[in-house]
Amino acid sequence: MAVKRLMTYLYWLYYQYKLITCSELMVPCEKLVFYTVIVPMFAVIVYTVYIFITMQINLAFRFFLLVFGIHG
């Protein structure tokens, strides 16, 4: 029963996404162009955030090692 509720919830989220992006109203060729632009752009944003956050955590870690006098 929990799997059915989860699937219903995921379908509801997907439908909300389609309504927000208005992709529900697009013809298939418009959807292809839309997703060809959106998916790579989202992937680049996620990759950039991943690299930036990792770098900032590393710099903060080094700063606190320096502050506490730990040479690592």
PyMOL Python script that loads the backbone (N, CA, C, O; Angstrom):
from pymol import cmd

cmd.read_pdbstr("""\
ATOM      1  N   MET A   1       0.816  -1.192   0.000  1.00  0.00           N
ATOM      2  CA  MET A   1       0.000   0.000   0.000  1.00  0.00           C
ATOM      3  C   MET A   1       0.870   1.270   0.000  1.00  0.00           C
ATOM      4  O   MET A   1       0.507   2.282  -0.600  1.00  0.00           O
ATOM      5  N   ALA A   2       2.017   1.196   0.680  1.00  0.00           N
ATOM      6  CA  ALA A   2       2.896   2.360   0.736  1.00  0.00           C
ATOM      7  C   ALA A   2       3.513   2.654  -0.628  1.00  0.00           C
ATOM      8  O   ALA A   2       3.745   3.813  -0.974  1.00  0.00           O
ATOM      9  N   VAL A   3       3.776   1.607  -1.398  1.00  0.00           N
ATOM     10  CA  VAL A   3       4.362   1.798  -2.726  1.00  0.00           C
ATOM     11  C   VAL A   3       3.362   2.501  -3.633  1.00  0.00           C
ATOM     12  O   VAL A   3       3.739   3.356  -4.434  1.00  0.00           O
ATOM     13  N   LYS A   4       2.098   2.146  -3.510  1.00  0.00           N
ATOM     14  CA  LYS A   4       1.073   2.787  -4.336  1.00  0.00           C
ATOM     15  C   LYS A   4       0.944   4.270  -3.991  1.00  0.00           C
ATOM     16  O   LYS A   4       0.795   5.107  -4.882  1.00  0.00           O
ATOM     17  N   ARG A   5       1.002   4.594  -2.702  1.00  0.00           N
ATOM     18  CA  ARG A   5       0.937   6.000  -2.289  1.00  0.00           C
ATOM     19  C   ARG A   5       2.158   6.762  -2.786  1.00  0.00           C
ATOM     20  O   ARG A   5       2.046   7.910  -3.216  1.00  0.00           O
ATOM     21  N   LEU A   6       3.332   6.120  -2.728  1.00  0.00           N
ATOM     22  CA  LEU A   6       4.549   6.763  -3.206  1.00  0.00           C
ATOM     23  C   LEU A   6       4.463   7.023  -4.708  1.00  0.00           C
ATOM     24  O   LEU A   6       4.816   8.106  -5.174  1.00  0.00           O
ATOM     25  N   MET A   7       3.997   6.038  -5.460  1.00  0.00           N
ATOM     26  CA  MET A   7       3.867   6.211  -6.914  1.00  0.00           C
ATOM     27  C   MET A   7       2.856   7.313  -7.239  1.00  0.00           C
ATOM     28  O   MET A   7       3.071   8.102  -8.160  1.00  0.00           O
ATOM     29  N   THR A   8       1.762   7.368  -6.490  1.00  0.00           N
ATOM     30  CA  THR A   8       0.766   8.419  -6.700  1.00  0.00           C
ATOM     31  C   THR A   8       1.373   9.787  -6.407  1.00  0.00           C
ATOM     32  O   THR A   8       1.143  10.742  -7.149  1.00  0.00           O
ATOM     33  N   TYR A   9       2.147   9.884  -5.328  1.00  0.00           N
ATOM     34  CA  TYR A   9       2.780  11.146  -4.970  1.00  0.00           C
ATOM     35  C   TYR A   9       3.805  11.567  -6.031  1.00  0.00           C
ATOM     36  O   TYR A   9       3.863  12.737  -6.408  1.00  0.00           O
ATOM     37  N   LEU A  10       4.613  10.610  -6.512  1.00  0.00           N
ATOM     38  CA  LEU A  10       5.601  10.937  -7.546  1.00  0.00           C
ATOM     39  C   LEU A  10       4.924  11.374  -8.843  1.00  0.00           C
ATOM     40  O   LEU A  10       5.391  12.295  -9.513  1.00  0.00           O
ATOM     41  N   TYR A  11       3.826  10.713  -9.192  1.00  0.00           N
ATOM     42  CA  TYR A  11       3.093  11.123 -10.378  1.00  0.00           C
ATOM     43  C   TYR A  11       2.534  12.529 -10.193  1.00  0.00           C
ATOM     44  O   TYR A  11       2.556  13.336 -11.122  1.00  0.00           O
ATOM     45  N   TRP A  12       2.033  12.824  -8.994  1.00  0.00           N
ATOM     46  CA  TRP A  12       1.506  14.169  -8.710  1.00  0.00           C
ATOM     47  C   TRP A  12       2.613  15.217  -8.833  1.00  0.00           C
ATOM     48  O   TRP A  12       2.386  16.289  -9.395  1.00  0.00           O
ATOM     49  N   LEU A  13       3.817  14.917  -8.311  1.00  0.00           N
ATOM     50  CA  LEU A  13       4.938  15.857  -8.433  1.00  0.00           C
ATOM     51  C   LEU A  13       5.315  16.076  -9.894  1.00  0.00           C
ATOM     52  O   LEU A  13       5.582  17.204 -10.310  1.00  0.00           O
ATOM     53  N   TYR A  14       5.338  14.999 -10.668  1.00  0.00           N
ATOM     54  CA  TYR A  14       5.666  15.110 -12.090  1.00  0.00           C
ATOM     55  C   TYR A  14       4.613  15.942 -12.817  1.00  0.00           C
ATOM     56  O   TYR A  14       4.953  16.762 -13.670  1.00  0.00           O
ATOM     57  N   TYR A  15       3.360  15.743 -12.492  1.00  0.00           N
ATOM     58  CA  TYR A  15       2.296  16.515 -13.119  1.00  0.00           C
ATOM     59  C   TYR A  15       2.407  17.993 -12.739  1.00  0.00           C
ATOM     60  O   TYR A  15       2.190  18.862 -13.584  1.00  0.00           O
ATOM     61  N   GLN A  16       2.739  18.286 -11.489  1.00  0.00           N
ATOM     62  CA  GLN A  16       2.946  19.670 -11.073  1.00  0.00           C
ATOM     63  C   GLN A  16       4.104  20.299 -11.847  1.00  0.00           C
ATOM     64  O   GLN A  16       4.029  21.458 -12.255  1.00  0.00           O
ATOM     65  N   TYR A  17       5.176  19.527 -12.047  1.00  0.00           N
ATOM     66  CA  TYR A  17       6.307  20.016 -12.827  1.00  0.00           C
ATOM     67  C   TYR A  17       5.871  20.347 -14.255  1.00  0.00           C
ATOM     68  O   TYR A  17       6.238  21.391 -14.796  1.00  0.00           O
ATOM     69  N   LYS A  18       5.092  19.459 -14.858  1.00  0.00           N
ATOM     70  CA  LYS A  18       4.636  19.697 -16.228  1.00  0.00           C
ATOM     71  C   LYS A  18       3.737  20.930 -16.295  1.00  0.00           C
ATOM     72  O   LYS A  18       3.776  21.670 -17.278  1.00  0.00           O
ATOM     73  N   LEU A  19       2.937  21.154 -15.268  1.00  0.00           N
ATOM     74  CA  LEU A  19       2.074  22.334 -15.268  1.00  0.00           C
ATOM     75  C   LEU A  19       2.874  23.617 -15.071  1.00  0.00           C
ATOM     76  O   LEU A  19       2.594  24.631 -15.711  1.00  0.00           O
ATOM     77  N   ILE A  20       3.864  23.574 -14.191  1.00  0.00           N
ATOM     78  CA  ILE A  20       4.667  24.766 -13.914  1.00  0.00           C
ATOM     79  C   ILE A  20       5.480  25.165 -15.140  1.00  0.00           C
ATOM     80  O   ILE A  20       5.586  26.349 -15.461  1.00  0.00           O
ATOM     81  N   THR A  21       6.049  24.185 -15.821  1.00  0.00           N
ATOM     82  CA  THR A  21       6.870  24.490 -16.995  1.00  0.00           C
ATOM     83  C   THR A  21       6.034  24.624 -18.266  1.00  0.00           C
ATOM     84  O   THR A  21       6.573  24.917 -19.334  1.00  0.00           O
ATOM     85  N   CYS A  22       4.742  24.414 -18.159  1.00  0.00           N
ATOM     86  CA  CYS A  22       3.813  24.473 -19.293  1.00  0.00           C
ATOM     87  C   CYS A  22       4.137  23.438 -20.361  1.00  0.00           C
ATOM     88  O   CYS A  22       3.703  23.577 -21.504  1.00  0.00           O
ATOM     89  N   SER A  23       4.887  22.409 -20.009  1.00  0.00           N
ATOM     90  CA  SER A  23       5.202  21.373 -20.986  1.00  0.00           C
ATOM     91  C   SER A  23       4.001  20.474 -21.254  1.00  0.00           C
ATOM     92  O   SER A  23       4.007  19.699 -22.211  1.00  0.00           O
ATOM     93  N   GLU A  24       2.985  20.572 -20.429  1.00  0.00           N
ATOM     94  CA  GLU A  24       1.755  19.819 -20.664  1.00  0.00           C
ATOM     95  C   GLU A  24       1.068  20.297 -21.944  1.00  0.00           C
ATOM     96  O   GLU A  24       0.366  19.530 -22.602  1.00  0.00           O
ATOM     97  N   LEU A  25       1.273  21.557 -22.286  1.00  0.00           N
ATOM     98  CA  LEU A  25       0.598  22.155 -23.435  1.00  0.00           C
ATOM     99  C   LEU A  25       1.419  22.113 -24.718  1.00  0.00           C
ATOM    100  O   LEU A  25       0.944  22.538 -25.772  1.00  0.00           O
ATOM    101  N   MET A  26       2.651  21.602 -24.636  1.00  0.00           N
ATOM    102  CA  MET A  26       3.538  21.603 -25.803  1.00  0.00           C
ATOM    103  C   MET A  26       3.304  20.372 -26.678  1.00  0.00           C
ATOM    104  O   MET A  26       2.897  19.312 -26.201  1.00  0.00           O
ATOM    105  N   VAL A  27       3.570  20.543 -27.953  1.00  0.00           N
ATOM    106  CA  VAL A  27       3.557  19.402 -28.865  1.00  0.00           C
ATOM    107  C   VAL A  27       4.895  18.670 -28.710  1.00  0.00           C
ATOM    108  O   VAL A  27       5.844  19.251 -28.184  1.00  0.00           O
ATOM    109  N   PRO A  28       4.996  17.422 -29.151  1.00  0.00           N
ATOM    110  CA  PRO A  28       6.223  16.648 -28.917  1.00  0.00           C
ATOM    111  C   PRO A  28       7.513  17.299 -29.427  1.00  0.00           C
ATOM    112  O   PRO A  28       8.545  17.194 -28.764  1.00  0.00           O
ATOM    113  N   CYS A  29       7.483  17.963 -30.577  1.00  0.00           N
ATOM    114  CA  CYS A  29       8.720  18.583 -31.071  1.00  0.00           C
ATOM    115  C   CYS A  29       9.126  19.771 -30.191  1.00  0.00           C
ATOM    116  O   CYS A  29      10.319  20.023 -30.019  1.00  0.00           O
ATOM    117  N   GLU A  30       8.170  20.493 -29.640  1.00  0.00           N
ATOM    118  CA  GLU A  30       8.487  21.585 -28.718  1.00  0.00           C
ATOM    119  C   GLU A  30       9.062  21.039 -27.420  1.00  0.00           C
ATOM    120  O   GLU A  30       9.985  21.623 -26.853  1.00  0.00           O
ATOM    121  N   LYS A  31       8.520  19.920 -26.949  1.00  0.00           N
ATOM    122  CA  LYS A  31       9.052  19.297 -25.737  1.00  0.00           C
ATOM    123  C   LYS A  31      10.498  18.867 -25.950  1.00  0.00           C
ATOM    124  O   LYS A  31      11.331  19.024 -25.058  1.00  0.00           O
ATOM    125  N   LEU A  32      10.799  18.325 -27.127  1.00  0.00           N
ATOM    126  CA  LEU A  32      12.157  17.889 -27.429  1.00  0.00           C
ATOM    127  C   LEU A  32      13.130  19.065 -27.358  1.00  0.00           C
ATOM    128  O   LEU A  32      14.194  18.954 -26.749  1.00  0.00           O
ATOM    129  N   VAL A  33      12.776  20.171 -27.969  1.00  0.00           N
ATOM    130  CA  VAL A  33      13.635  21.360 -27.944  1.00  0.00           C
ATOM    131  C   VAL A  33      13.750  21.893 -26.519  1.00  0.00           C
ATOM    132  O   VAL A  33      14.839  22.256 -26.075  1.00  0.00           O
ATOM    133  N   PHE A  34      12.644  21.940 -25.814  1.00  0.00           N
ATOM    134  CA  PHE A  34      12.626  22.452 -24.436  1.00  0.00           C
ATOM    135  C   PHE A  34      13.535  21.621 -23.535  1.00  0.00           C
ATOM    136  O   PHE A  34      14.366  22.172 -22.812  1.00  0.00           O
ATOM    137  N   TYR A  35      13.381  20.299 -23.576  1.00  0.00           N
ATOM    138  CA  TYR A  35      14.187  19.437 -22.716  1.00  0.00           C
ATOM    139  C   TYR A  35      15.636  19.362 -23.183  1.00  0.00           C
ATOM    140  O   TYR A  35      16.527  19.116 -22.370  1.00  0.00           O
ATOM    141  N   THR A  36      15.892  19.567 -24.463  1.00  0.00           N
ATOM    142  CA  THR A  36      17.263  19.598 -24.960  1.00  0.00           C
ATOM    143  C   THR A  36      18.016  20.801 -24.394  1.00  0.00           C
ATOM    144  O   THR A  36      19.235  20.748 -24.231  1.00  0.00           O
ATOM    145  N   VAL A  37      17.312  21.861 -24.101  1.00  0.00           N
ATOM    146  CA  VAL A  37      17.932  23.048 -23.503  1.00  0.00           C
ATOM    147  C   VAL A  37      17.966  22.936 -21.983  1.00  0.00           C
ATOM    148  O   VAL A  37      18.990  23.235 -21.369  1.00  0.00           O
ATOM    149  N   ILE A  38      16.875  22.515 -21.369  1.00  0.00           N
ATOM    150  CA  ILE A  38      16.746  22.522 -19.915  1.00  0.00           C
ATOM    151  C   ILE A  38      17.641  21.488 -19.235  1.00  0.00           C
ATOM    152  O   ILE A  38      18.307  21.809 -18.251  1.00  0.00           O
ATOM    153  N   VAL A  39      17.671  20.268 -19.735  1.00  0.00           N
ATOM    154  CA  VAL A  39      18.430  19.202 -19.064  1.00  0.00           C
ATOM    155  C   VAL A  39      19.931  19.500 -19.033  1.00  0.00           C
ATOM    156  O   VAL A  39      20.531  19.385 -17.965  1.00  0.00           O
ATOM    157  N   PRO A  40      20.568  19.876 -20.145  1.00  0.00           N
ATOM    158  CA  PRO A  40      22.004  20.214 -20.042  1.00  0.00           C
ATOM    159  C   PRO A  40      22.268  21.433 -19.156  1.00  0.00           C
ATOM    160  O   PRO A  40      23.272  21.473 -18.445  1.00  0.00           O
ATOM    161  N   MET A  41      21.385  22.414 -19.192  1.00  0.00           N
ATOM    162  CA  MET A  41      21.568  23.587 -18.349  1.00  0.00           C
ATOM    163  C   MET A  41      21.486  23.205 -16.867  1.00  0.00           C
ATOM    164  O   MET A  41      22.282  23.683 -16.058  1.00  0.00           O
ATOM    165  N   PHE A  42      20.535  22.354 -16.516  1.00  0.00           N
ATOM    166  CA  PHE A  42      20.409  21.884 -15.140  1.00  0.00           C
ATOM    167  C   PHE A  42      21.637  21.076 -14.733  1.00  0.00           C
ATOM    168  O   PHE A  42      22.118  21.210 -13.608  1.00  0.00           O
ATOM    169  N   ALA A  43      22.149  20.241 -15.635  1.00  0.00           N
ATOM    170  CA  ALA A  43      23.335  19.439 -15.342  1.00  0.00           C
ATOM    171  C   ALA A  43      24.555  20.322 -15.098  1.00  0.00           C
ATOM    172  O   ALA A  43      25.349  20.045 -14.199  1.00  0.00           O
ATOM    173  N   VAL A  44      24.709  21.376 -15.886  1.00  0.00           N
ATOM    174  CA  VAL A  44      25.835  22.295 -15.698  1.00  0.00           C
ATOM    175  C   VAL A  44      25.710  23.029 -14.360  1.00  0.00           C
ATOM    176  O   VAL A  44      26.709  23.229 -13.669  1.00  0.00           O
ATOM    177  N   ILE A  45      24.521  23.420 -13.999  1.00  0.00           N
ATOM    178  CA  ILE A  45      24.311  24.103 -12.714  1.00  0.00           C
ATOM    179  C   ILE A  45      24.639  23.177 -11.559  1.00  0.00           C
ATOM    180  O   ILE A  45      25.317  23.585 -10.616  1.00  0.00           O
ATOM    181  N   VAL A  46      24.172  21.939 -11.613  1.00  0.00           N
ATOM    182  CA  VAL A  46      24.455  20.979 -10.540  1.00  0.00           C
ATOM    183  C   VAL A  46      25.951  20.713 -10.439  1.00  0.00           C
ATOM    184  O   VAL A  46      26.497  20.665  -9.336  1.00  0.00           O
ATOM    185  N   TYR A  47      26.613  20.541 -11.562  1.00  0.00           N
ATOM    186  CA  TYR A  47      28.057  20.297 -11.568  1.00  0.00           C
ATOM    187  C   TYR A  47      28.815  21.495 -10.986  1.00  0.00           C
ATOM    188  O   TYR A  47      29.739  21.320 -10.192  1.00  0.00           O
ATOM    189  N   THR A  48      28.429  22.693 -11.375  1.00  0.00           N
ATOM    190  CA  THR A  48      29.100  23.897 -10.872  1.00  0.00           C
ATOM    191  C   THR A  48      28.904  24.044  -9.374  1.00  0.00           C
ATOM    192  O   THR A  48      29.846  24.375  -8.654  1.00  0.00           O
ATOM    193  N   VAL A  49      27.707  23.804  -8.903  1.00  0.00           N
ATOM    194  CA  VAL A  49      27.449  23.886  -7.461  1.00  0.00           C
ATOM    195  C   VAL A  49      28.267  22.832  -6.719  1.00  0.00           C
ATOM    196  O   VAL A  49      28.832  23.112  -5.663  1.00  0.00           O
ATOM    197  N   TYR A  50      28.328  21.626  -7.269  1.00  0.00           N
ATOM    198  CA  TYR A  50      29.111  20.561  -6.639  1.00  0.00           C
ATOM    199  C   TYR A  50      30.578  20.957  -6.516  1.00  0.00           C
ATOM    200  O   TYR A  50      31.178  20.780  -5.455  1.00  0.00           O
ATOM    201  N   ILE A  51      31.158  21.487  -7.578  1.00  0.00           N
ATOM    202  CA  ILE A  51      32.562  21.891  -7.551  1.00  0.00           C
ATOM    203  C   ILE A  51      32.760  23.067  -6.593  1.00  0.00           C
ATOM    204  O   ILE A  51      33.713  23.070  -5.814  1.00  0.00           O
ATOM    205  N   PHE A  52      31.876  24.061  -6.640  1.00  0.00           N
ATOM    206  CA  PHE A  52      32.020  25.246  -5.802  1.00  0.00           C
ATOM    207  C   PHE A  52      31.888  24.903  -4.323  1.00  0.00           C
ATOM    208  O   PHE A  52      32.691  25.358  -3.509  1.00  0.00           O
ATOM    209  N   ILE A  53      30.881  24.106  -3.969  1.00  0.00           N
ATOM    210  CA  ILE A  53      30.669  23.753  -2.563  1.00  0.00           C
ATOM    211  C   ILE A  53      31.841  22.945  -2.036  1.00  0.00           C
ATOM    212  O   ILE A  53      32.286  23.164  -0.909  1.00  0.00           O
ATOM    213  N   THR A  54      32.348  22.009  -2.838  1.00  0.00           N
ATOM    214  CA  THR A  54      33.494  21.208  -2.418  1.00  0.00           C
ATOM    215  C   THR A  54      34.706  22.099  -2.165  1.00  0.00           C
ATOM    216  O   THR A  54      35.418  21.908  -1.178  1.00  0.00           O
ATOM    217  N   MET A  55      34.946  23.058  -3.034  1.00  0.00           N
ATOM    218  CA  MET A  55      36.077  23.955  -2.872  1.00  0.00           C
ATOM    219  C   MET A  55      35.918  24.815  -1.615  1.00  0.00           C
ATOM    220  O   MET A  55      36.883  25.021  -0.879  1.00  0.00           O
ATOM    221  N   GLN A  56      34.719  25.309  -1.370  1.00  0.00           N
ATOM    222  CA  GLN A  56      34.497  26.157  -0.200  1.00  0.00           C
ATOM    223  C   GLN A  56      34.647  25.377   1.103  1.00  0.00           C
ATOM    224  O   GLN A  56      35.185  25.904   2.077  1.00  0.00           O
ATOM    225  N   ILE A  57      34.180  24.134   1.134  1.00  0.00           N
ATOM    226  CA  ILE A  57      34.346  23.302   2.333  1.00  0.00           C
ATOM    227  C   ILE A  57      35.822  23.027   2.578  1.00  0.00           C
ATOM    228  O   ILE A  57      36.278  23.052   3.721  1.00  0.00           O
ATOM    229  N   ASN A  58      36.566  22.768   1.520  1.00  0.00           N
ATOM    230  CA  ASN A  58      38.007  22.537   1.648  1.00  0.00           C
ATOM    231  C   ASN A  58      38.708  23.782   2.198  1.00  0.00           C
ATOM    232  O   ASN A  58      39.556  23.672   3.083  1.00  0.00           O
ATOM    233  N   LEU A  59      38.365  24.949   1.687  1.00  0.00           N
ATOM    234  CA  LEU A  59      38.984  26.184   2.176  1.00  0.00           C
ATOM    235  C   LEU A  59      38.621  26.462   3.630  1.00  0.00           C
ATOM    236  O   LEU A  59      39.472  26.905   4.401  1.00  0.00           O
ATOM    237  N   ALA A  60      37.384  26.212   4.014  1.00  0.00           N
ATOM    238  CA  ALA A  60      36.965  26.411   5.399  1.00  0.00           C
ATOM    239  C   ALA A  60      37.701  25.440   6.320  1.00  0.00           C
ATOM    240  O   ALA A  60      38.134  25.819   7.408  1.00  0.00           O
ATOM    241  N   PHE A  61      37.841  24.186   5.883  1.00  0.00           N
ATOM    242  CA  PHE A  61      38.561  23.193   6.675  1.00  0.00           C
ATOM    243  C   PHE A  61      40.008  23.610   6.884  1.00  0.00           C
ATOM    244  O   PHE A  61      40.526  23.507   7.996  1.00  0.00           O
ATOM    245  N   ARG A  62      40.667  24.081   5.830  1.00  0.00           N
ATOM    246  CA  ARG A  62      42.054  24.547   5.950  1.00  0.00           C
ATOM    247  C   ARG A  62      42.153  25.765   6.872  1.00  0.00           C
ATOM    248  O   ARG A  62      43.100  25.887   7.649  1.00  0.00           O
ATOM    249  N   PHE A  63      41.171  26.664   6.781  1.00  0.00           N
ATOM    250  CA  PHE A  63      41.173  27.853   7.633  1.00  0.00           C
ATOM    251  C   PHE A  63      41.096  27.462   9.100  1.00  0.00           C
ATOM    252  O   PHE A  63      41.849  27.980   9.924  1.00  0.00           O
ATOM    253  N   PHE A  64      40.178  26.540   9.433  1.00  0.00           N
ATOM    254  CA  PHE A  64      40.032  26.143  10.830  1.00  0.00           C
ATOM    255  C   PHE A  64      41.235  25.341  11.325  1.00  0.00           C
ATOM    256  O   PHE A  64      41.579  25.410  12.505  1.00  0.00           O
ATOM    257  N   LEU A  65      41.870  24.591  10.444  1.00  0.00           N
ATOM    258  CA  LEU A  65      43.115  23.921  10.842  1.00  0.00           C
ATOM    259  C   LEU A  65      44.183  24.959  11.177  1.00  0.00           C
ATOM    260  O   LEU A  65      44.932  24.801  12.141  1.00  0.00           O
ATOM    261  N   LEU A  66      44.248  26.011  10.379  1.00  0.00           N
ATOM    262  CA  LEU A  66      45.210  27.095  10.618  1.00  0.00           C
ATOM    263  C   LEU A  66      44.898  27.827  11.913  1.00  0.00           C
ATOM    264  O   LEU A  66      45.803  28.145  12.685  1.00  0.00           O
ATOM    265  N   VAL A  67      43.617  28.095  12.153  1.00  0.00           N
ATOM    266  CA  VAL A  67      43.204  28.827  13.368  1.00  0.00           C
ATOM    267  C   VAL A  67      43.550  28.037  14.621  1.00  0.00           C
ATOM    268  O   VAL A  67      44.028  28.610  15.601  1.00  0.00           O
ATOM    269  N   PHE A  68      43.315  26.736  14.603  1.00  0.00           N
ATOM    270  CA  PHE A  68      43.566  25.904  15.773  1.00  0.00           C
ATOM    271  C   PHE A  68      44.999  25.401  15.865  1.00  0.00           C
ATOM    272  O   PHE A  68      45.343  24.660  16.785  1.00  0.00           O
ATOM    273  N   GLY A  69      45.826  25.801  14.919  1.00  0.00           N
ATOM    274  CA  GLY A  69      47.246  25.485  14.968  1.00  0.00           C
ATOM    275  C   GLY A  69      47.577  24.047  14.625  1.00  0.00           C
ATOM    276  O   GLY A  69      48.634  23.548  15.010  1.00  0.00           O
ATOM    277  N   ILE A  70      46.715  23.392  13.928  1.00  0.00           N
ATOM    278  CA  ILE A  70      46.969  22.005  13.531  1.00  0.00           C
ATOM    279  C   ILE A  70      47.589  22.028  12.144  1.00  0.00           C
ATOM    280  O   ILE A  70      47.016  22.577  11.203  1.00  0.00           O
ATOM    281  N   HIS A  71      48.751  21.432  12.028  1.00  0.00           N
ATOM    282  CA  HIS A  71      49.433  21.400  10.737  1.00  0.00           C
ATOM    283  C   HIS A  71      49.141  20.045  10.091  1.00  0.00           C
ATOM    284  O   HIS A  71      49.581  19.003  10.575  1.00  0.00           O
ATOM    285  N   GLY A  72      48.376  20.084   8.968  1.00  0.00           N
ATOM    286  CA  GLY A  72      47.997  18.810   8.379  1.00  0.00           C
ATOM    287  C   GLY A  72      48.415  18.611   7.006  1.00  0.00           C
ATOM    288  O   GLY A  72      48.139  17.562   6.423  1.00  0.00           O
TER     289      GLY A  72
END
""", "prot")
cmd.dss("prot")
cmd.show_as("cartoon", "prot")
cmd.util.cbc("prot")
cmd.orient("prot")
